Amino acid sequence: MAKKIRLGFIGASLNSHWASQSHLPALRAHPDVEMTAVCTTRPASAEEARKAFGAKFAFHDFRAMVVSKEIDAVAVVVRVPSHYETTKAAIDAGKHVYTEWPLGRTIGEARELTALARAKGVHAVVGLQSRVSPALCYMKELIEAGYVGEVLSCNATTMRDGALERPSSRTWQRDFSLGANPLTIATGHVIDALRFVLGNFTRVSGMLTIQAPQWYETDTKQMVDVTSPDNVMVRGPLVSGAIASVHVGAVPWAGSGYRMEIYGRKGSLIVTGNISSQRGEMLRVQGAQGSQELKDLAVPERFVYVPPEFPRGDPFNVGQMYALFADAIRTGKNRLPTFETAVDLHSLLDTVKQSSDTGQTLPVA
């Protein structure tokens, strides 16, 4: 195997929103991973991406790319409805795979991909980037070391932009059945960050609402119906006995970003950010013990896996993921969230929706 991990990238279109602002600049700067092949849906855009990122090969059929002997691993960074088919093809070809979250459109797809990856013996990781955020890794360490003592309560909120007007190319997420909506994506990342730091819920009471049941398409000049929730609230006890609440909202204007507050018998910890838990911004960590006032806590460098000059912002945590992905392929020891992690999160979110639909508090499997 080459010194750098040779990556085939599905979804490398220069017009792709998340890939172009996070994955592609991260890979351009990465010391451990080489962008060997790119794949888009059209020959022209594939060649355009190949030239832009200095890749050796361009494909417009992912099935042809994943069987190439020139690549060691595959990144799947396409729309959620296409995750299953592309990820399955990569695993069937015996390639290690990094698929963005959500793993599948449904938990059934996620379970099938997980079983296949296990049977093939490949490293299969999912893009739950909160778990490689240096700030959240440090908070987890502080909690485990007893910084706040017994955890009593936690509250996490994220208020992000939820434009009520958008072009038709960006209204597909209004359809809940396609698997990419504020419950699966924004709430999934925020709840996963909470669970990573503090542990899982034992039962949940959920409420999903659609506060804006229609969006205006700026190009078609028509209103379209929305079935995806724009506000999600979850509350319940954690395995530790602490109580926790989560509120994630897609708001039209001036969202306040991300905040998680943890309160214990000995002290408190608070982490804040302008966007969300998984994005690559450097989150602010504050702590207080006893009667102290909150003070900023410096995040140790041991939680950083990319070089000092690595680009900040959205590429950062994605770069952290690729660094540990390459390490897993080389050493066989994986420290990243796996497909099993993804299935567990899919299950929790399904329980939250079921709780909202039935009005009942439900146990978490």
N, C-alpha and C positions, 0 to 999 in steps of 0.2 A: 504494500500500500504506500502511496506517495506520502511525503512528509506532511503536506496539508491534506485535509479531508476534501475529496473531490465531490462537489455538490451539484446535483441537478435541481433546478428551481422551477417549479410549476406555478405560473401566475406572475411572470416577470414583466408584464406590460408596463410601459413607462407611464401609462394613464391610471394604473392601479393606485388607489388612495393609500391604504395601509402598507402595502409592499414597498411602494416608492418612497414613503417617508420614514420607514423603519428598517425593514429587512435589507433592501438593496444598498443603502449607505452603510449599514453595519457590515455587510459582506465585503463591500469595497475596501473597508478599513481593517478587515479581520486578519490576524496573523495565523489563525489555525484552520481556516476554511477557504477553499478556492471555489469561486463561481465558475465551474467547468462547463455547464450546459444550462441553457434557458429554454423555457417552453411557454408559448402563448397559443392562442387559438388560430392565429393567422401567420403565414410565412413572413409577410412584410413586417409585422410587429415583432415577431421572434428575431428576425435579423437586426431590426433596430435595437432591440434589447441586447443582443449579443455584442454589437459594436459599442453600445453605451457602457457595458459592464466588463468588457474585455474577456468575455467567455469564449471558449474554443468552439462550441457547437450550439446551433439553434434548431429547435424542434417546434413544430406546430401540432404534433400528436404526442400526448404524454405517454401513450403506450410504447411508442418507439423509443422515447428517451429513457424510460425506467429500465429497459433491458440492456442499455448500453454498458459495455464493460469499462467504459471510461469514467464512470462515476461510482462512488462508494455509498452515497446517501442521497435522499431526496427531501426537499422542502415543499410542502403543500400550502400555498398561500393564495387560495382562490376563494370564491364565495362559498358559504357554508353548504348549500345544496350540492356542490361538486366535491366536497371533502371525501365522501365515501368512495366514489368510483376511482378517483386519482390515488388516494391512500391505499386502497386495496390493490391496485395495479403495482404500486411500488413494493408493497410487502410480498406480493406473489412473485415478484422478480428477485426477491431476496435482499432488497435494499433496506438499510436503516432509514427511518423516516421521522421527520419533524413536521407535525401537522398543527396548524393554528387552531385555537379554541374558537367555537365548540368543535369537538372531535367529529360529531356527526349531526345530521339534521334531527335525529331521534336517538334515544338511548339504545334502541335495537341496533342501529347502524354502529354505534360506538362499541357495543358489546361484541358484535361480529368482528370488527376490526381488531379489537383487543385479543380475542381468541386466535385470530389468524396470525397476529404478530407473535404471540406466545408460541404457537406451533412452528413458526418459521425461525424462531430464535433470533430475531432482529431487535435492535434497540429502537423503540417506538416512543417518542416523547411528544408532549402536547404543549402548545404555547400559553401556559398559565404563568406569565412573566412575573407576577407578584412574588413568586417563590424564589426568584433570583434577585429581587430588589435588595441592594445592600441595606437600606433602612429597615425593611421588614425583617430581613435575616437578623439584624442586630436586635430589633425588638423581641423577636422570638427567643434569642439568647438571653436577653435581660429578664424576660418572664421566667424562663427555665432556671435562671440563677437566683430568682427570688427578689428581684428589684422592687416589685410592688407587693410582695408577699402573696397571700391568698387572693386570687382574682375574684372580685365581687360582681362587677358588671362591665359591659362593653357596649359602645354605641358606634356604629359606622354609617356614614352618609356619603353619598356622591350625587351631586347635581351637575349634570352635563348638558351640553347644547342639544336641543331637540327641535330643529327648525320646522315650522309649520308650512313653509313653502320650500320647494325643492324641485329640480328637474326630474323628469320621469325616470331617468337612468339611476336615480337615487331613491326611488320610492318602493323598490322591491321589498325592502325590509318591513314594510307595513303589514305583510302577510305573515302571521304568526307561524303557519305551518312550514315555512321555509327554514326555520331554526335559527335565524339571526335577528335578534330583537333585544330590547333592554333587559328582559328576564335572563336570557341565555348569555348575552355578552357582558353588558355593564354590571348587572347583578351577579352574574357568575364569577367575574373577576373579583368583585368586592367581597363576596362571601368566601371565595377561596382564600383571599388574603387573610380574612378573619380566622378561618379554620386553620390556616398554616401557622399563624402566630399563637392561637389560643386553643385549638382543638375543635372538634365537631359539635354540632347540635345533637341533642338527644330527641327532641321533638320540636315541631315548628308550627306556628300560626302565620299563615301568609295572606296577603291581600294584593291582588293585581287589579289595577284600574286603567281605563283608557280615558284620560281627561280630554284628549283632543281626538275625536273619532274620525276626523277627516283631515287630509293634507291637500294643499293646493299645488298642482303641478304647473311650474312656470312656463314650460314649453308647450304643453297641450292645452293650457288654460282651462283646466277642469279640476273639480274636487274629486278625490278618490278616498274610498273607505279604508279605515285602518282596523286591523284585528290584533295588532301587537300592543301589549301594555306599555304605557309610558311612565307609570309609577308603580314601584314594587316595594312593599313593606313586609319584613319578616321579623319575627321575634320568637324567643324560646330559650330554654336552658341549654348550657353546654355540658359536655361530659364532666368537666371539672366541677360543676355545680353553679358556676357563674351564670348570670342572665345576660342575654345579648339581643340587640335590635339592629336592624339594617333598613335604611331607606335609600333607594336609588330612584332618581327622577330624571327624565328627559325634559328639560325646561326650555321654553322659547328664548329666554334672554338671561344673560349674566349669571350663568351657573357658578356656584361657589366652589366647585371642585370636590376634592376628596378629604375626608377627615375620619380618623378612627381614634376613639378615646377609650382607654383601659384604666379601670379604677380598682385598686386592691387595698388590703388592710394597712400596708406599709407605705404605699405611694401610688403615683399615677404616671401613665405614659400617654402621649398624644403624638400622632403622626398626621401631617397635612401635606396636601399637594394641590396644584392648580387644576389638575385634570382627573386622574384616577389612580388606583393603586398599582396598576401594571405598567403604566406608561413610563418611559425612561427618564423622566425628570427626576432630579435629586430631591426626594421627599425630606421634609423637615421633621426631625424627631426631637421632642421635648419631654423632660421628665422631672418629677419632684418626689422626694421622699419625706414622710412626716409632714411637718409644718412648712417645709421649704416652698418657695415660689418655683414655678416652672422655669427650667433653664434649657437651653439648647444642648443637645448631646451630640458629640462628634461621632460619626459612623466610622468604625475601624476599616482600614484598607484591606484587611484580610477577607472581606466579603466582596471585593472587586476582582473579577477574573479577566478583565480586558486591560490593555496597556493604558498608561496615564493619558496619552494623547487621543484616546478613542473618542469619537464624537458623542456629545451629550444629547439629551432629548430623546426622542423616540427610538433612535438606533441603539441606545445604551443597554437596556435590559434584553433586547433581542440579541445584541452582541454577547451578553452574559450567557444567554441560552446556548448560542452556538459554541462558545468556549467549552461549556460543560458537555455539550453534545459530542464535540470532537474528542474530548477526554474519555467519554464513555465508549466511543468506538475504538479508541486506541487501547484502553486498559480493561474494558469489560465491566467497569464499575460505574453505574449510572447514579447521578445525584439529582436528576431532573424529574419533574412531574411526568409520570408515565401514562399510557393509555388507561391503566387501571385507575389512576388518579382521576382521569377524565370521566370514566364511567361512574365513579362514586359521586362526582359533582353533578353529572347529568341526573342521577337518581335523586339527589337532594333537591334540585330545581324542579323536577317532576312532582316531588312531594309538596313543595311550596305551592305549585299551581293547583294540585289536587286539594290542598287545604283551602285555597282561595275559592275554588269552585264549590266546595261542600260546606264551607263555613266552619270546619272542624279543625282542632289542633291534632296533628298527626305525628306518630313516631317516625324517627329517621332510621332507615334500615342500615 
